[in-house]
Amino acid sequence: GTYDVVVTNFDTQSATLTGAYAYNPQPTFTSRSPTSGPLAGGGTLTISGTGFMTGATVAIGGTTCGSPIVSSTQITCIIPTKPSGSYNIVVTNIDTQSVSLTNGYNFNPFPTLPVLSPTSGKLVGGTNLTITGSGFISGATVTIGSQPCTSVIVTSSTSMSCVTPTMSAGSYDLTITNPDLQSVTLGNGYKYNAFPTVASVSPTNGRLSGTNSLTIT
């Protein structure tokens, strides 16, 4: 709150300056958005709360958040670069009062090169593909060549599945992209098998008892 300042001399004469000194409230957190993002940072972090002062600073894991814009109830700043992991968010006012949110922001790891099962399938797609790796985030997408897989399910950070699209015969890159836009590509990771064709059969006839050797081209 704001208080009067009173100076009183030893002879009891005094002077008062009304509302001369303010005690600033302790800053508080109510929310932050987003709660996670890529290792490269660069996105905008929005912090809501109370008691923020012009000139306040924000740090994530001890690294300063850039270009803060401050009002008494909201701060926005540019997220720095950090290694993967969860870090405290600390807001510090110019009067040195601060508030900390433990593990308030998570820097997501890059997804790793996946292992696929199966590694090939039919041209019309529809194959259930199981993908194993690490760093997968709910909401991730999968593309084979330029076509998206459907029915993507992220069951954990190390496992996901999807249904293959229709493609022409050949081997294609498979790319996993997390919602934070970090991605990994497995070169020629999935193969679409060509339809079999039959050009000739030799011989074209034989005995009833079978057991002939048949050559198919």
Buried (B, 14 or more C-beta within 10 A) or exposed (E): EEEEEEEEEEEEEEEEEEEEEEEEBEBEBEEBEBEBBBBBBEBBBBBBBBBBBEEBBBBBBEBEBBEBEBEBEBBBBBBBEBEEEEBBBBBBBEEEBBBEBEEBBBBBBBBBEBEBEEBEBBBEBEBEBBBBBBBBBEEBBBBBBEBBBEEBEBEEBBBBBBBBBEBEEEBBBBBBBBBBEBBBBBEEBBBBEEEEEEEEEEEEEEEEEEEEEEEEE
